[in-house]
Amino acid sequence: MDKKNALRAGTLAAGTTLMLLLMSSPALALTRDDGDDPGPGLSVVDTLGLFVVAPLAIFLAIAGLVWVLDKSKDREPKPSKA
């Protein structure tokens, strides 16, 4: 990719990002919609458990199942013919 195309792509990406940021003003989040009924907020412990511990536990469970249920027999590295 030459410099002109890179500059064009960078300008387009920056312009798109700027327009999205300007269009999604945080002030619009302050007005409540009809029928909006948010629940109670999460504590720090709840947030960490939900967004850190739970995904790690799911990942480890899947990795453990793959490791335990793996039926492959050829675990030894094959000698190179150099």
Phi, psi and omega per residue, in radians:
M1 nan 2.243 -3.123
D2 -1.460 3.058 -3.035
K3 -1.136 -0.609 -3.108
K4 -1.158 -0.753 3.118
N5 -1.197 -0.650 3.114
A6 -1.138 -0.734 3.111
L7 -1.131 -0.696 3.120
R8 -1.133 -0.770 3.137
A9 -1.144 -0.725 3.107
G10 -1.117 -0.721 3.114
T11 -1.126 -0.732 3.123
L12 -1.127 -0.755 3.133
A13 -1.136 -0.754 3.137
A14 -1.150 -0.727 3.126
G15 -1.133 -0.739 3.117
T16 -1.110 -0.758 3.121
T17 -1.100 -0.760 3.131
L18 -1.098 -0.736 3.136
M19 -1.152 -0.689 3.102
L20 -1.128 -0.696 3.125
L21 -1.168 -0.649 3.135
L22 -1.265 -0.593 -3.096
M23 -1.337 -0.519 -3.101
S24 -1.762 1.230 -3.105
S25 -1.205 2.356 3.118
P26 -1.163 -0.316 3.121
A27 -1.143 -0.432 3.122
L28 -1.239 -0.346 -3.127
A29 -1.346 -0.231 -3.110
L30 -1.395 -0.433 -3.134
T31 -1.475 2.326 -3.112
R32 -1.516 2.454 3.074
D33 -1.476 2.780 3.061
D34 -1.136 2.330 3.133
G35 1.437 0.058 3.134
D36 -1.318 2.156 -3.107
D37 -2.429 1.381 -3.100
P38 -1.233 2.605 3.115
G39 -1.472 -3.067 3.115
P40 -1.184 2.659 -3.131
G41 -1.248 2.858 3.122
L42 -1.604 2.529 3.035
S43 -1.387 3.032 3.136
V44 -1.103 -0.730 3.141
V45 -1.126 -0.749 3.102
D46 -1.080 -0.757 -3.126
T47 -1.115 -0.817 3.122
L48 -1.119 -0.692 3.115
G49 -1.128 -0.708 -3.080
L50 -1.315 -0.683 -3.013
F51 -1.833 -0.133 3.121
V52 -2.126 -0.999 -3.030
V53 -1.221 -0.794 -3.107
A54 -1.081 -0.821 3.094
P55 -1.101 -0.670 3.098
L56 -1.117 -0.718 3.125
A57 -1.129 -0.724 3.106
I58 -1.120 -0.755 3.123
F59 -1.071 -0.805 -3.127
L60 -1.148 -0.625 3.100
A61 -1.131 -0.775 3.131
I62 -1.151 -0.775 3.129
A63 -1.103 -0.694 3.111
G64 -1.127 -0.733 3.101
L65 -1.102 -0.721 3.109
V66 -1.112 -0.729 -3.114
W67 -1.163 -0.759 -3.097
V68 -1.260 -0.693 -3.059
L69 -1.545 0.059 -3.140
D70 -1.237 2.205 -3.091
K71 -1.836 0.220 -3.110
S72 -1.181 2.463 -3.125
K73 -1.806 -0.436 -3.041
D74 -1.603 1.434 3.138
R75 -1.706 -0.285 -3.131
E76 -1.331 2.399 3.067
P77 -1.176 2.400 -3.118
K78 -1.353 2.379 3.130
P79 -1.158 2.431 3.135
S80 -1.401 2.595 -3.133
K81 -1.724 0.994 -3.101
A82 -1.626 nan nan
